[in-house]
C-alpha cells in the first residue's frame, strides 16, 4: 500500500506498510523489500522471504520474467 503526494514543486511516493517510508528513486524498492507490478496487481516481495533480491542491482531486479501465469 502506498500514497502519492503532489505539490507544485514535484511529487513523492510513500510506502505505508510495513511502515511509512519515502520510496527510493528506484521507485519500488525499500529497505524491507520490493514492489512488483504483475498485471494490474502490486505484489510486495519482502527481503525476509526473498533474500536473493536484497543485494541485487536495480538493473537485475527490473529483469523479472514471467515464464508462466503463476511463476515469476
Secondary structure as GFF3:
##gff-version 3
##sequence-region A 1 72
A	DSSP	beta_strand	2	7	.	.	.	ID=ss1
A	DSSP	beta_strand	10	15	.	.	.	ID=ss2
A	DSSP	beta_strand	21	22	.	.	.	ID=ss3
A	DSSP	beta_strand	33	38	.	.	.	ID=ss4
A	DSSP	beta_strand	41	46	.	.	.	ID=ss5
A	DSSP	three_ten_helix	51	53	.	.	.	ID=ss6
A	DSSP	alpha_helix	58	61	.	.	.	ID=ss7
###
